[in-house]
Amino acid sequence: MAIGPAGETGVRFAGIVSDNRRTSARGGAGAVMGSKNLKAIAVRGSLPVPLQNASGLFSLRRELAALLAGWSNYEHWRRWGATPLLLSASQAGMLSTQNFREGSWPAVANLSMITAEREFWVRHAACAHCSLKCIKIGQISNGPWRGVIAEGPGYSAGAMLGANCGIADFNGLMKLISHADELGLDPIAAGNVLGFVMDLYENGILRQNDLDGLSPTWGNVPVLLELLDRISLRQGIGEVLSLGVKKAAAAIGDVAVPFAMHVKGQEMAGWNVPASHDFAIVYGTANRGASHQEGASVPEQHRRTFLDALGVCRFVYGAVGTAPYQRALTLATGLPGDDSSMLAIGERIWNLEKMFNAREGFRRQDDRLPSRITSLRFTVGPKAGATFPADKQDSLLDKYYADRGWDQQTSLPTPEKLKSLGLDKLVAKN
């Protein structure tokens, strides 16, 4: 696990990249390593891991592999990975496009799995011991970036460094993804920051002399590559942009704030909201801010939190459900592994995270989406005309807090809720 130049210089959205190009990206973990002058961590294990029931766990592993192989979408994921989501999201009006102005991108067909398979992909790869092999590795075979090796395009990187940046050229997208990986940047946040800059430039808020002479127009890959370099080295305009969109907007001035697409300072990801209002809860209530991974309902958030605590794959969970992982917990540790235990674990963790944020001053207003989301109306694609009114956001949040047993005015867990979860020591801090 290694950081790149972005982590070394303390870029707020630097990640930690593994040797198979998977990145612990969100939240600036790479900057934390960099602040400790830590470049990389290499581990080779030699001692046994104590297990409550080793034979049962290995038997479950074989059972789980068979269950996964019988999944109706197994061959689809093995062949295409997450790339088809770019097209399906655009058709559903959910694809973040040009700094979240729209939910559909007509040029997304240029970035499709058909193009990737025909012109780019060389081999399929997987996380450790997974038969799904949804990681797609390829090499650019022509043009100015011939020979560049990259992974993807998965959905998040493809959406944020593709449609959100107005990139219609497949090779240009893969070069951006490769470069973000090499620099050690979170591709979601990087694409968000680049979209923010292009939006400000188009609207005359930033000019060439503010941008070191650069002209960041939509789809201009060479300029975007240069901006990524400047961000990772924190040089020129890159010093401000390295702070992420919230703090960059504050530094540029009030006129830039409406263009900063974030929640709690975390850049929003590749799913737009007006055509899918559930994402207001996903983005708004995620404790780490604007995460697209947390689920739109209280039970789903608890399930996903439980699975995150186990360190397992969200894609495989979609294929096999939670029951195998509940059994795995019992076989490995002896702890109860049933639905009620799973949801209780998830709820306890979620409320503990919430109280961490409460200590830092976050309240209900911090669960709201950027004003652009509640003021825009889509103009293109199958969901043209879609909106997300501010009053709809308020009603969704009211219901969410009620479902959680939290105070609707402040969004904070009630003392009764904390006590019911065994978090009595946090009551005084509420």
C-alpha positions as CSV (number, residue, x, y, z in Angstrom):
1,M,0.0,0.0,0.0
2,A,1.6,3.2,-1.2
3,I,1.0,6.9,-1.5
4,G,2.0,9.1,-4.4
5,P,3.1,12.7,-4.7
6,A,-0.4,13.9,-3.6
7,G,-0.1,12.1,-0.3
8,E,3.4,13.3,0.2
9,T,2.4,16.9,-0.2
10,G,-0.7,16.6,1.9
11,V,-3.5,17.0,-0.8
12,R,-6.7,16.7,1.1
13,F,-8.1,14.1,-1.2
14,A,-5.0,11.9,-1.6
15,G,-5.5,8.1,-1.4
16,I,-3.6,5.0,-0.6
17,V,-3.1,2.8,-3.7
18,S,-2.6,-1.0,-3.4
19,D,-0.4,-3.1,-5.6
20,N,-3.4,-4.2,-7.7
21,R,-4.5,-0.6,-8.3
22,R,-7.3,-0.6,-5.7
23,T,-7.4,2.7,-3.8
24,S,-8.4,3.6,-0.3
25,A,-9.5,6.9,-1.7
26,R,-12.2,8.8,0.1
27,G,-11.4,11.2,3.0
28,G,-7.7,11.8,2.4
29,A,-6.1,8.8,4.0
30,G,-3.1,9.3,1.8
31,A,-2.5,12.7,3.3
32,V,-2.6,11.2,6.8
33,M,0.2,8.8,5.7
34,G,2.1,11.6,4.1
35,S,1.9,13.7,7.3
36,K,3.7,10.9,9.1
37,N,6.4,10.7,6.4
38,L,5.2,7.2,5.6
39,K,5.5,6.3,1.9
40,A,4.4,2.7,1.9
41,I,3.4,-0.3,4.0
42,A,4.4,-3.9,2.9
43,V,3.2,-6.9,4.7
44,R,3.9,-10.6,4.4
45,G,2.0,-12.7,6.9
46,S,3.6,-15.9,8.5
47,L,1.5,-16.6,11.6
48,P,-1.9,-18.4,11.7
49,V,-5.0,-16.5,12.3
50,P,-7.0,-17.9,15.3
51,L,-10.5,-19.0,14.2
52,Q,-13.4,-20.3,16.3
53,N,-14.2,-22.9,13.7
54,A,-11.6,-23.1,10.9
55,S,-13.1,-26.1,9.1
56,G,-16.5,-24.6,9.1
57,L,-15.2,-21.3,7.7
58,F,-13.4,-23.0,4.8
59,S,-16.5,-25.1,4.1
60,L,-18.5,-21.9,3.9
61,R,-15.9,-20.4,1.6
62,R,-16.5,-23.2,-0.9
63,E,-20.3,-22.9,-0.5
64,L,-20.0,-19.1,-1.1
65,A,-18.0,-19.6,-4.2
66,A,-20.6,-21.9,-5.6
67,L,-23.4,-19.5,-4.6
68,L,-21.6,-16.7,-6.4
69,A,-21.0,-18.8,-9.5
70,G,-24.8,-19.4,-9.7
71,W,-25.7,-15.7,-9.5
72,S,-27.7,-14.7,-12.6
73,N,-25.4,-11.7,-13.2
74,Y,-22.2,-13.7,-12.7
75,E,-21.1,-13.9,-16.3
76,H,-22.2,-10.3,-16.9
77,W,-19.9,-9.0,-14.1
78,R,-17.0,-11.3,-15.1
79,R,-17.1,-9.9,-18.7
80,W,-17.9,-6.3,-18.1
81,G,-17.3,-5.4,-14.5
82,A,-18.9,-2.1,-13.4
83,T,-18.4,-0.3,-16.8
84,P,-22.0,-0.9,-18.0
85,L,-23.2,1.3,-15.1
86,L,-22.0,4.4,-17.0
87,L,-24.6,3.8,-19.8
88,S,-27.4,2.6,-17.5
89,A,-26.9,5.6,-15.2
90,S,-27.1,8.0,-18.1
91,Q,-30.3,6.4,-19.3
92,A,-31.8,6.7,-15.8
93,G,-30.8,10.4,-15.6
94,M,-28.4,9.7,-12.6
95,L,-25.0,10.2,-14.2
96,S,-23.1,13.2,-12.8
97,T,-22.4,15.4,-15.8
98,Q,-20.4,18.7,-16.1
99,N,-20.3,19.4,-12.4
100,F,-23.7,18.0,-11.7
101,R,-25.6,20.2,-14.2
102,E,-27.3,17.2,-15.9
103,G,-28.0,13.5,-15.3
104,S,-27.4,12.2,-18.8
105,W,-24.4,12.5,-21.1
106,P,-25.0,11.8,-24.8
107,A,-21.4,11.0,-25.4
108,V,-21.3,8.3,-22.8
109,A,-21.5,5.7,-25.5
110,N,-17.9,6.6,-26.4
111,L,-16.9,5.4,-22.9
112,S,-18.9,2.2,-23.0
113,M,-18.0,-1.4,-22.3
114,I,-18.2,-2.2,-26.0
115,T,-15.4,0.3,-26.7
116,A,-13.4,-0.8,-23.7
117,E,-13.6,-4.5,-24.7
118,R,-12.8,-3.9,-28.3
119,E,-10.0,-1.3,-27.9
120,F,-8.6,-1.4,-24.4
121,W,-9.0,-4.3,-22.1
122,V,-6.1,-6.8,-22.0
123,R,-6.9,-9.0,-18.9
124,H,-9.4,-9.5,-16.1
125,A,-8.1,-9.3,-12.5
126,A,-9.6,-9.8,-9.0
127,C,-9.3,-8.9,-5.4
128,A,-7.7,-11.8,-3.4
129,H,-9.4,-15.2,-4.0
130,C,-12.4,-13.7,-5.8
131,S,-13.7,-15.6,-8.9
132,L,-15.7,-12.6,-10.1
133,K,-12.7,-10.9,-11.7
134,C,-14.5,-7.6,-12.2
135,I,-11.3,-5.6,-12.3
136,K,-10.5,-4.7,-15.9
137,I,-6.9,-3.9,-16.9
138,G,-6.0,-2.4,-20.3
139,Q,-3.5,-0.6,-22.4
140,I,-4.0,2.4,-24.8
141,S,-3.0,1.1,-28.2
142,N,-3.0,4.3,-30.3
143,G,-2.7,8.1,-30.2
144,P,-0.6,10.4,-27.9
145,W,-1.0,8.2,-24.8
146,R,-0.2,4.9,-26.5
147,G,1.2,2.3,-24.1
148,V,-0.5,3.8,-21.0
149,I,-1.8,1.0,-18.7
150,A,-4.8,1.7,-16.6
151,E,-7.6,-0.1,-14.7
152,G,-11.3,0.6,-15.6
153,P,-13.3,2.5,-16.5
154,G,-15.3,1.5,-13.4
155,Y,-18.3,3.5,-12.6
156,S,-17.0,6.1,-10.1
157,A,-13.8,7.0,-11.9
158,G,-15.5,6.8,-15.3
159,A,-18.3,9.1,-14.2
160,M,-16.3,11.7,-12.4
161,L,-13.3,11.9,-14.7
162,G,-15.4,11.3,-17.7
163,A,-19.0,12.7,-17.9
164,N,-18.4,15.1,-15.0
165,C,-15.5,16.6,-16.9
166,G,-17.1,16.5,-20.3
167,I,-14.7,13.9,-21.6
168,A,-16.0,12.2,-24.7
169,D,-12.7,10.5,-25.7
170,F,-12.1,7.0,-24.3
171,N,-8.3,7.1,-24.4
172,G,-8.4,10.6,-22.8
173,L,-10.5,9.2,-19.9
174,M,-8.2,6.2,-19.4
175,K,-5.1,8.5,-19.3
176,L,-6.8,10.7,-16.7
177,I,-7.7,7.6,-14.6
178,S,-4.1,6.3,-14.9
179,H,-2.6,9.6,-14.0
180,A,-4.8,10.0,-11.0
181,D,-3.7,6.6,-9.8
182,E,-0.1,7.4,-10.3
183,L,-0.4,10.6,-8.4
184,G,-2.2,8.9,-5.6
185,L,-5.5,10.9,-5.9
186,D,-9.0,9.9,-5.1
187,P,-10.5,9.8,-8.6
188,I,-14.0,10.8,-7.4
189,A,-12.8,13.9,-5.6
190,A,-10.3,14.7,-8.4
191,G,-13.1,14.6,-11.0
192,N,-15.3,16.7,-8.8
193,V,-12.5,19.3,-8.3
194,L,-11.8,19.4,-12.1
195,G,-15.5,19.9,-12.9
196,F,-15.6,22.7,-10.3
197,V,-12.7,24.5,-12.0
198,M,-14.1,24.1,-15.5
199,D,-17.5,25.4,-14.3
200,L,-15.9,28.5,-12.7
201,Y,-13.8,29.1,-15.8
202,E,-16.8,28.9,-18.1
203,N,-18.7,31.3,-15.9
204,G,-15.9,33.8,-15.8
205,I,-15.2,33.5,-12.1
206,L,-11.7,32.1,-12.7
207,R,-9.7,33.4,-15.7
208,Q,-6.4,32.3,-17.3
209,N,-4.4,34.6,-15.1
210,D,-5.9,32.9,-12.1
211,L,-5.1,29.5,-13.5
212,D,-1.4,29.8,-14.3
213,G,-2.3,30.6,-17.9
214,L,-4.3,27.4,-18.4
215,S,-7.7,27.3,-20.1
216,P,-9.7,24.4,-18.6
217,T,-12.5,23.9,-21.0
218,W,-14.8,20.9,-20.9
219,G,-13.1,17.8,-22.3
220,N,-9.6,19.4,-22.6
221,V,-7.6,16.4,-21.4
222,P,-4.1,17.9,-21.7
223,V,-5.1,20.8,-19.5
224,L,-6.8,18.6,-17.0
225,L,-3.7,16.4,-16.8
226,E,-1.6,19.5,-16.1
227,L,-4.1,20.6,-13.4
228,L,-3.8,17.2,-11.7
229,D,0.0,17.6,-11.7
230,R,-0.3,21.0,-10.1
231,I,-2.7,19.8,-7.5
232,S,-0.5,16.9,-6.5
233,L,2.5,19.1,-6.2
234,R,0.4,22.0,-4.7
235,Q,1.9,24.4,-7.1
236,G,0.2,27.6,-8.4
237,I,-3.6,27.2,-8.6
238,G,-3.0,23.6,-7.4
239,E,-2.3,24.9,-3.9
240,V,-5.9,26.1,-3.6
241,L,-7.5,23.2,-5.4
242,S,-5.6,20.7,-3.2
243,L,-7.9,21.7,-0.4
244,G,-10.9,20.2,-2.0
245,V,-14.0,22.1,-3.4
246,K,-15.4,23.3,-0.1
247,K,-12.2,25.1,1.1
248,A,-11.2,26.0,-2.4
249,A,-14.5,27.8,-2.9
250,A,-14.1,29.6,0.4
251,A,-10.6,30.8,-0.7
252,I,-11.8,31.9,-4.2
253,G,-14.7,33.8,-2.8
254,D,-18.5,33.7,-2.1
255,V,-19.3,33.7,-5.8
256,A,-17.6,30.2,-6.1
257,V,-19.5,28.6,-3.2
258,P,-22.6,27.5,-5.3
259,F,-20.3,25.6,-7.6
260,A,-18.8,23.4,-4.9
261,M,-20.5,20.1,-5.0
262,H,-19.9,18.5,-1.6
263,V,-21.6,17.4,1.7
264,K,-19.7,18.0,5.0
265,G,-16.6,18.9,2.9
266,Q,-16.5,15.5,1.0
267,E,-16.9,15.8,-2.7
268,M,-20.0,14.2,-4.2
269,A,-19.6,11.1,-6.3
270,G,-20.9,9.9,-9.7
271,W,-24.7,9.7,-9.0
272,N,-26.9,12.8,-9.5
273,V,-30.0,13.4,-7.4
274,P,-32.9,15.0,-9.3
275,A,-33.9,11.8,-11.1
276,S,-33.3,9.6,-8.0
277,H,-34.3,11.4,-4.8
278,D,-33.1,8.6,-2.6
279,F,-29.5,9.8,-3.1
280,A,-30.3,12.9,-1.0
281,I,-30.4,10.5,2.0
282,V,-27.4,8.5,0.7
283,Y,-25.2,11.6,0.3
284,G,-26.7,13.8,3.0
285,T,-26.7,11.5,5.9
286,A,-23.5,9.5,5.3
287,N,-21.2,10.1,8.3
288,R,-18.2,10.5,6.1
289,G,-19.9,13.1,3.9
290,A,-21.2,12.7,0.4
291,S,-20.4,9.0,0.2
292,H,-22.5,7.1,-2.4
293,Q,-22.0,3.8,-0.7
294,E,-24.1,4.0,2.5
295,G,-27.7,3.1,1.4
296,A,-30.9,5.1,1.3
297,S,-32.8,3.6,4.2
298,V,-31.9,3.0,7.9
299,P,-31.9,-0.8,7.7
300,E,-29.7,-0.7,4.5
301,Q,-27.3,1.6,6.1
302,H,-27.0,-0.8,9.1
303,R,-26.4,-3.8,6.7
304,R,-23.7,-1.9,4.8
305,T,-22.0,-0.7,7.9
306,F,-21.9,-4.3,9.2
307,L,-20.4,-5.5,6.0
308,D,-17.9,-2.6,5.9
309,A,-16.8,-3.7,9.4
310,L,-16.1,-7.1,8.0
311,G,-14.1,-5.7,5.1
312,V,-16.1,-7.5,2.4
313,C,-17.1,-6.5,-1.2
314,R,-20.3,-4.6,-1.9
315,F,-20.7,-6.2,-5.3
316,V,-20.6,-9.7,-3.9
317,Y,-23.0,-8.8,-1.2
318,G,-25.4,-7.8,-4.0
319,A,-25.0,-11.3,-5.4
320,V,-25.3,-13.5,-2.2
321,G,-26.9,-11.4,0.5
322,T,-25.8,-11.0,4.1
323,A,-26.5,-14.5,5.4
324,P,-23.1,-16.0,4.4
325,Y,-21.3,-13.2,6.1
326,Q,-23.4,-13.5,9.3
327,R,-22.4,-17.2,9.4
328,A,-18.8,-16.3,8.7
329,L,-18.7,-14.0,11.7
330,T,-19.9,-16.7,14.0
331,L,-17.5,-19.3,12.5
332,A,-14.5,-17.0,12.8
333,T,-15.2,-15.4,16.2
334,G,-18.1,-17.2,18.0
335,L,-20.1,-14.0,18.0
336,P,-23.9,-14.2,17.2
337,G,-24.5,-14.0,13.4
338,D,-28.1,-13.4,12.7
339,D,-30.2,-10.5,11.3
340,S,-30.9,-8.8,14.6
341,S,-27.2,-9.0,15.7
342,M,-26.1,-7.7,12.3
343,L,-28.5,-4.8,12.4
344,A,-27.6,-4.0,16.0
345,I,-23.9,-3.9,15.2
346,G,-24.5,-1.6,12.2
347,E,-26.7,0.7,14.2
348,R,-24.2,1.0,17.1
349,I,-21.4,1.8,14.7
350,W,-23.5,4.3,12.8
351,N,-24.6,6.2,15.9
352,L,-21.0,6.2,17.3
353,E,-19.8,7.8,14.0
354,K,-22.7,10.3,14.2
355,M,-21.6,11.3,17.7
356,F,-18.0,11.8,16.5
357,N,-19.4,14.2,13.9
358,A,-21.6,15.8,16.6
359,R,-18.6,16.5,18.7
360,E,-17.1,18.3,15.7
361,G,-20.1,20.5,15.4
362,F,-22.1,18.9,12.5
363,R,-25.9,19.3,12.8
364,R,-29.0,19.0,10.5
365,Q,-27.9,21.7,8.1
366,D,-24.8,19.7,7.3
367,D,-27.0,16.9,6.0
368,R,-28.3,19.1,3.2
369,L,-27.1,18.9,-0.4
370,P,-25.6,21.8,-2.3
371,S,-28.0,24.5,-3.5
372,R,-27.4,23.6,-7.1
373,I,-29.1,20.2,-6.6
374,T,-32.3,21.8,-5.3
375,S,-32.4,24.6,-7.9
376,L,-31.5,22.9,-11.2
377,R,-33.8,21.2,-13.7
378,F,-32.4,18.7,-16.1
379,T,-32.7,19.7,-19.8
380,V,-31.4,16.7,-21.7
381,G,-31.8,12.9,-21.7
382,P,-34.7,10.6,-20.7
383,K,-35.2,12.4,-17.4
384,A,-35.3,16.0,-18.9
385,G,-37.3,18.1,-16.5
386,A,-36.4,16.3,-13.4
387,T,-35.9,18.4,-10.2
388,F,-35.3,17.9,-6.5
389,P,-37.2,20.6,-4.6
390,A,-35.8,21.8,-1.3
391,D,-39.0,21.0,0.5
392,K,-38.7,17.4,-0.7
393,Q,-35.3,17.3,0.9
394,D,-36.7,18.5,4.2
395,S,-39.5,15.9,4.2
396,L,-37.0,13.1,3.5
397,L,-34.7,14.2,6.3
398,D,-37.7,14.5,8.8
399,K,-38.7,10.9,8.0
400,Y,-35.1,9.7,8.2
401,Y,-34.5,11.2,11.6
402,A,-37.8,9.8,12.9
403,D,-36.9,6.3,11.6
404,R,-33.6,6.6,13.5
405,G,-35.0,7.9,16.7
406,W,-33.0,11.1,16.4
407,D,-34.1,14.7,17.2
408,Q,-35.6,16.1,14.0
409,Q,-34.4,19.7,14.7
410,T,-30.7,19.0,15.4
411,S,-30.4,15.5,13.8
412,L,-28.7,14.3,17.0
413,P,-29.3,10.9,18.6
414,T,-31.6,11.2,21.6
415,P,-30.2,10.1,25.0
416,E,-32.7,7.2,24.9
417,K,-31.3,6.0,21.6
418,L,-27.7,6.1,22.8
419,K,-28.6,4.2,26.0
420,S,-30.4,1.5,24.1
421,L,-27.2,0.9,22.1
422,G,-25.0,0.7,25.1
423,L,-23.4,4.1,24.3
424,D,-24.3,5.6,27.7
425,K,-21.0,7.4,28.0
426,L,-21.9,9.6,25.0
427,V,-25.2,10.9,26.4
428,A,-23.5,13.8,28.2
429,K,-21.9,14.8,24.9
430,N,-25.2,15.0,23.1
